[in-house]
Amino acid sequence: MQSGVDDKFSMPVPVYLELTKDHIVRLGAATITGNRTVEQKVPLNGLKEKPRRAMLNYFDDVLCTP
């Protein structure tokens, strides 16, 4: 979720998966628009193991104020 932005503001936010303790891969990007929260499910076909977790902005790719 992003806050303090116009309802028309849109930004792609990188999404990463942690497959093992030291193996992080980029899944893609989620385009976030306005001041709202949206839940989505993404099928992860072809993975041999369940990812440990999903992370947004893992490498600080997006300029932001925490």
C-alpha positions as CSV (number, residue, x, y, z in Angstrom):
1,M,0.0,0.0,0.0
2,Q,1.1,3.5,-0.7
3,S,-0.2,6.5,1.2
4,G,-0.1,10.3,0.8
5,V,-0.4,10.1,-3.0
6,D,-3.0,11.2,-5.5
7,D,-5.6,8.6,-6.5
8,K,-4.2,8.6,-10.1
9,F,-0.5,8.1,-9.0
10,S,0.8,4.8,-10.3
11,M,4.1,3.0,-9.7
12,P,5.5,-0.4,-10.5
13,V,6.9,-2.1,-7.3
14,P,9.3,-5.0,-7.7
15,V,8.2,-8.3,-6.2
16,Y,10.8,-10.9,-5.1
17,L,10.7,-14.5,-3.9
18,E,13.0,-16.0,-1.3
19,L,13.4,-19.6,-2.5
20,T,16.1,-20.7,0.0
21,K,17.9,-18.7,2.7
22,D,20.4,-17.1,0.3
23,H,18.5,-17.4,-3.1
24,I,16.4,-14.4,-3.9
25,V,14.7,-14.1,-7.4
26,R,12.7,-11.3,-9.0
27,L,9.1,-12.5,-9.7
28,G,8.1,-9.4,-11.6
29,A,6.4,-6.1,-10.7
30,A,3.1,-5.1,-9.3
31,T,1.7,-1.8,-10.5
32,I,0.3,0.0,-7.5
33,T,-2.2,2.8,-8.1
34,G,-3.6,5.4,-5.6
35,N,-4.2,5.0,-1.9
36,R,-5.7,1.5,-1.9
37,T,-4.8,-2.0,-1.0
38,V,-5.4,-4.9,-3.5
39,E,-5.0,-8.6,-2.7
40,Q,-4.0,-10.9,-5.5
41,K,-3.0,-14.5,-6.0
42,V,-0.2,-15.4,-8.4
43,P,0.2,-19.0,-9.5
44,L,3.8,-20.2,-9.2
45,N,3.7,-23.1,-11.6
46,G,7.0,-24.9,-12.3
47,L,8.6,-24.3,-8.9
48,K,10.1,-27.4,-7.3
49,E,9.7,-26.1,-3.7
50,K,7.4,-23.6,-2.0
51,P,9.0,-20.2,-1.6
52,R,9.9,-19.2,1.9
53,R,8.3,-15.7,1.4
54,A,7.5,-13.0,-1.0
55,M,9.0,-9.5,-0.6
56,L,8.4,-6.1,-2.0
57,N,11.2,-3.6,-2.8
58,Y,13.8,-6.0,-1.4
59,F,16.8,-4.3,-3.0
60,D,15.4,-0.8,-2.3
61,D,14.6,-0.4,-6.0
62,V,11.8,2.2,-5.3
63,L,12.5,5.6,-3.9
64,C,10.4,5.9,-0.7
65,T,10.2,7.1,2.8
66,P,9.6,4.3,5.3
